[in-house]
Amino acid sequence: MSGAVAGTDGLLRCPWGLSAEDYVAYHDEEWGRPVHGDDALYERLCLEAFQSGLSWITILRRREGFRTAFAGFSIAAVAEYDETDAARLLADPGIIRNRAKIEATLANARVLAGWEPGELDELIWSHAPDPAGPAPLSLADVPAVTPESTALSKALKKAGIRFVGPTTAYALMQACGLVNDHLADCSAR
């Protein structure tokens, strides 16, 4: 499909925003809206990493389970998780039980706990591209990777953050409003 599609309410949305009922509110109220704050960005970073290789709807439907399992994505709290917590997470049916992703989430919290307040926010937002570019007209115009997402991935990896390649970094940039990839005729733009 190309271009925005009208929902049952008559509003034009990006086609993916109508592909499942759970997507409508996420598309309209969250995706592409600016997110700031270290814990909030840590949550998005973790969820994008868990999404790797899966459909976003799988993560969206388990988001509350993730929030419960990871102490609301408080960096300070998750940084204190130990082997008992890791074992609990591997048995938690409310999240994706992938050992590598869970270990990365815990390791990343430990790294970020040593950062100054606002440092994660500053690092991520320093990679926001110039917003003056043209709005995408169709989903084919939306990239999976950009030079900025590649640079963000490299900067995060250099800082010790795991499970964040250029594609994951770009998905994070989209979800957190660093880029606005709502289609040109989308009502959420």
Secondary structure, DSSP 8 states (H G I E B T S, - for coil): --S-EE-TTS-EE-GGGGSSHHHHHIIIIITTS---SHHHHHHHHHHHHHHTTS-HHHHHHTHHHHHHHTGGG-HHHHHT--HHHHHHHHT-TTS---HHHHHHHHHHHHHHHTS-TTHHHHHHHTT---TTS---SSGGGS-S--HHHHHHHHHHHHTT--S--HHHHHHHHHHTTSS--S-TT-TT-
